[in-house]
Amino acid sequence: MIKYSIVITTKNRLQDLKFTLQSLGSMVDRRDVELIICDDASTDGTSDYLKKKFNKYTIITNSNSKGLIYNRNVLNNKAKGEYIISLDDDANFLSNNNLEEIDIYFKKHTNCAVISFRIFWGLLRPNSTSTLEHSLIVNSFVGCGHVWRKKMWHMIPNYPSWFIFYGEENYASLHLFKNNFEVHYNPNILVHHRVDIKKRKSQKDYSLRLRRSLRSGWYLYFLFYPAKEIPRRFVYTLWIQFKTKTLKADLKATAAILRALFDVVYNYRKIKKNRSKLTDKQLTEYLKLPEAVIYWKPKEIETN
């Protein structure tokens, strides 16, 4: 019987994917574990590699790119396990006994729908993996390393595929909150996200990432927040973007801001159709929750 489903979506990052899959080792050969990989129309030989080296696992190959969020919906809905473990193609576990930790934690916290992992961002693994952090209830989770309790995944709407990239975790977390379910941060499970976060601003997709990040935040305001709260929050975030980017002559960022505004107008019908308003009391309680723990740094890095 399948208890754990490990799901990965990938596109044109074959070398990263190879490392991630190799790092899973014997974990994916357990009888209670399934591995499902979605290749989103890669052109770097990913599909051929998976068919040759990983054909005993479930491989989904898109002939045309569908986008990260669309693929995550497909993977989560196809998963047979009681728990759905989501990893990015450039992320791997650094902690041990992760499956056992997931099972014990979910059994102990029956109202927990999602566990968000402790995540170290960097090209090289940290010198130390120990932490004094404790688990806690948070307002959202991180896409590159988390696990769903499958039965609760099916109790809320799918991720909004029209977001394309960014924001789906907050969307799901708000729906979970409305249904009185919880998102927990568990630092006992450590994931290495092998990216150089400082270099992202100089990468060619910087403007696109900023555009998608901004619009997803605005989408969430219009989808969930009480009407009286939306104008103030929307205008404030817009002003902050112009102040920190446009007024500092960041032309790429300014273009991203304007395109994000257009996206909000363009998707108005979808926003209206999917609106699921929080009450004033619900919003107050939601905003009291600690923020999602996105970045973890070892103690020696924090003090340097």
Secondary structure, DSSP 8 states (H G I E B T S, - for coil): ---EEEEEEESS-HHHHHHHHHHHGGGGGSTTEEEEEEE-S-SSSHHHHHHHHSTTSEEEE-SS---HHHHHHHHHHH--SSEEEEE-TTEEE-SS-HHHHHHHHHHH-TTEEEEEEEEEESSS--S--------EEES---TTEEEEEHHHHTTS----GGG-SS-HHHHHHHHHHHTT-EEEEEEEEEEEE---GGGGGGSTTHHHHHHHHHHHHHHHHHHHS-GGGHHHHHHHHHHHHHHHTGGGT-HHHHHHHHHHHHHHHHTHHHHHHT-----HHHHHHHHHS---------HHHHT-
